[in-house]
Amino acid sequence: MLKVGLTGGIGAGKSEVSRLLVGRGAVLIDADRIAREVVAPGTPGLAAVVEAFGPDVLTADGSLDRPKLGAIVFADPERLAVLNSIVHPLVGARSRELESAAAADAVVVHDVPLLAENGLARLYDVVIVVDTAPETQLDRLVRLRGMTEEDARARMAAQATREKRLEIADIVVDNDVPLDALERRVEEVWGDLARRAQRSGSN
């Protein structure tokens, strides 16, 4: 099994790269999706969040009010640490469960937005960084996601710098290119990953 960490700044197009890799046979483990699953209604994770932050963080239907919780934790590092101490172990456990179900020669791609920020590169055999110029990120966030320029710049500033991400990269995928060029690059990367997985599976 080859454990791949896939990361990139907000608006870099990481989800498009992960989609292309899945189309070629990769097993995708999406940290953001799992983070939502572990605090879904009826889960121990949601119960722990409510115990820590109170019932006001729930919507009328009993699900987590993410904007309200976000407003609480992002203004207070201590509260954010409390939330992370609840959610991160649950995400880690679920990720390991999904990984253990994959075949011995599988390429398992962990989509981890904050891989560089949280110093997680050592957990993976290969780290792929989807790279774009900051101007491209800003354009995509404003034009495609409807963010204000101020909000987009703040979100970008809260993440690791482009240089810090590139420092941990084993493979860089340039996504300042047309889709057909990106597809060709992902095809090359997939060939590399498949060879590495074959070697690790035969060891």
GIGILIN-V372425 format. One line per field, one symbol per residue. phi: phi as a letter, one per 40 degrees, with the letter a starting at -180 (. if undefined). psi: psi as a letter, one per 30 degrees, with the letter a starting at -180 (. if undefined). burial: I if it has 16 or more other C-alpha atoms within 10 Angstrom, else O. Layout:
phi=???
psi=???
burial=???
This chain:
phi=.bcbcbaicdgcgccccccccccbhcccbcccccdcccbcdgcdccdcccccbgcccbcccgccccdccdcccccadccccccccccdccccccccccccccccbccbbccbdbccccgbdccbcabbbcbacdccdcccccccbgcccccccccccccdcdccccccccbbbcbcbcdcccccccccccdcccccccccccc
psi=kkjkkklllkgfgeeeeeeeeeffglkkjjeeeeeeefglkfleeeeeeeeeflffgklfgglkjeeeeeeeeffjeeeeeeeefeeeeeeeeeeeeeeffllegljjjjjjeheeeghgefflekkkkjklkeeeeeeeeeeefglleeeeeeeeffllleeeefegkekkjjghlleeeeeeeeeeeeeeeeeeeeeeff.
burial=IIIIIIIIIIIIIIIOIIOIIIOOOIIIIIIOOIIOIIIIOOOOIIOOIIOOIOOOIIOOOOOIOOOOIOOOIOOOOOIOOOIOOIIOOIIOOIIOOOIOOOOOIIIIIIIIIIIIOOOOIOOIOIIIIIIIOIOOIIIIIIOOOOIOOOOIIOOIOOIIOIOOIIOIIOOIIIIIOOOOOIIOIIOOIIOOIIOIIIOOOOO
